[in-house]
Amino acid sequence: MDIPRQVVSFLSSRGLKLATAESCTAGLIASLISSVPGSGACLDVGFITYSPSGKAGFLGVQEDTMSRYGLTSEEVAREMSEGALGLEACCADMSVSNTGVADGNAGSVPAPGTQCFGWSFKLRSGRIVSVSETKVFEGDRNEVRHAAALYALSRIEHHFNRLPHASDQHGELR
């Protein structure tokens, strides 16, 4: 299964654009998409915000969210994906974000391989709908990062299909 190719086909067939907001994957999500011919029609922008100051300064992640829930949390992932869509220069209809721990010591919290994701969709009404997930991957640092990037892409269509029905004008993407 060629996940990046499927995502490009899905987005292109609907005229949708994607933004990425990446921490642990450090651009791998955008890189996987851009490896597919024709991806320029559906990849708008990618942000790499590895540090807390980058998450806060570029994407508007609240300092309180990071300190209360930790950098590896669904709350931070959600604010990252919403922040990418909220930027004036962003023309995307949806975004995906990732933050996590690629490696570490057994018994540490969060556990090595823990990855948090956010997917946000900009509706015609201007409202942003977001969902988030946490998943733990096995492997070394780069195996975890690659698996996380593929997983982030693999869930785009799944979450899109759970949006309010297209017949509801407030549920359609812009």
N, C-alpha and C positions, 0 to 999 in steps of 0.2 A: 504494500500500500504506500503510495507516494503522497504523504499528507500535505506537503507544501503545494504540490500541483493541484490537489483536490481543493485546497483553500483558495488558490488563485482562480480556479475555474468557478467556484461558488461565488466569490466576490465579484468577479468580472461579469458573470451572467446576470447579476442583479445591479450592476453599475455602482457597487459599494466601494468605499475606500476605508482602509485600516490604518490605525496608528498603533505603535507599540510604546510601552513604557517599561523598560527593563532594568532590573538590578542584577540579580544573580546570573541571569542568562547573558547579560552584557552585550546585547545586540544580536544574539543567535536567532531569536524569533524573526527579526527583520531580515537577517542574512538568509535564513531558510526560504522566506518568501521571495526575496530578490534573486535567488538562484533559479527561479522558474521564468522562462521566457514569457513576456507579456505582463509581468508583475508590476510594471510601472503604471499600469492602468488602475491598480487597486491598492498600492502601498503609498500612503501619503507621507508619513513621517515616523521616525523612530527616535526615542529618547533613551539614553543610558544614564540612569541616576543611581549610581552605586552608593554614594554616601548619604547620610541623613540630610546634610545641607543641600545636596543636589535634589533630593526628593522634595524638600520644603521649598527651595528657591525656584526650581523650574516647574514643578508639578503641583505645588500648593498643598502638599501633604502637611497636615497640622503637626506641630511639635508635640502637642498633647497626645495625639493618636500614636505617634512613635514611642513616646515614653510610657504610655498606659498599656499598649498592646504588644510592643516590641516591633523591631524592624521586620521580622518574619511573622507576619500576621495577615489574615484576610482583610482586616480593617485598613492596613497600610496599602495592600494590593488594590483594594477598591478605590481608595483616594488617589492612587497613582493613575489608574485607568480613567477615572473621572477627570482628573487634572489634565491629562493629555487631551481629552475631548474638549475641555473648557478653554483651551488656549486659543486666542484670537487667530493665530496663524495656522491653526490646524483645520483642515477641510475634511477630516475623516468623519465617517458615519458611525464607526465603532472603534473600540480600542481593546487591547489586551495588555495586561501587566503581569509581572513576575517579580517576586522577592523571596529570598530563601537562604538556606545554608547548604552549600554544596559538599562540604566536608567538615570534619571535626572529630571530637573524641566521643567514643561510645558512652552513653549515659548523659551526654550534655543536653541542655534544653535550649532551643528546640533540637531534636535529634538530627544527626547528619542526614542529609538528603531531603529534609523537609522543605517543601516549596509551596508558596501561596500565590494564587492567581486571582486576577480580577478581569472581568469582561464588562465593558460598558457600551451601551447603544444609545445613540442620540435619536430621539423620536421627533416626528414632525412638529409636535407641539412645543419642542424645545427642551422637554424633560429628558433627563438621562436616567436610564434603567441599568442597574448594575447587579452582577452576581459574582460570587467568589467561591473558591474551593481551596482546600489544602490537600496535598498529596505527598507521600514520602517515596522517594526513588532510591534504588540500590545502585551501588557502583562507586567508582572513584569520582573525583571532582568533575572532570569533564564529561564522564558518562551521565552523571546526574544533570548537569547543565544541558546537555543535548536532549536527554529524555524529557526534561522540563519544557524546553522550547517546542518539541514536537507535541507534547501534551497540550500546551497552551493553544497551539494552532488547531489541534484535533477537536477542541471543544467549541470553536467559534460557531460552526453551523448548528451544533446541538443547542447552544444557548440562544442563538438567533431564532430557531424554530419554536422556542418557548416564549417569545415575545407576544404581546397582545396581537390578536388577529389583524391581518392587513385590512379587513373590511372596516375596522374601527380607525377613522382618520387620525386619532390621537396615538394609535399604536404603530403606524407606519414609520419607517425610518425617513428622515428628511429627504 
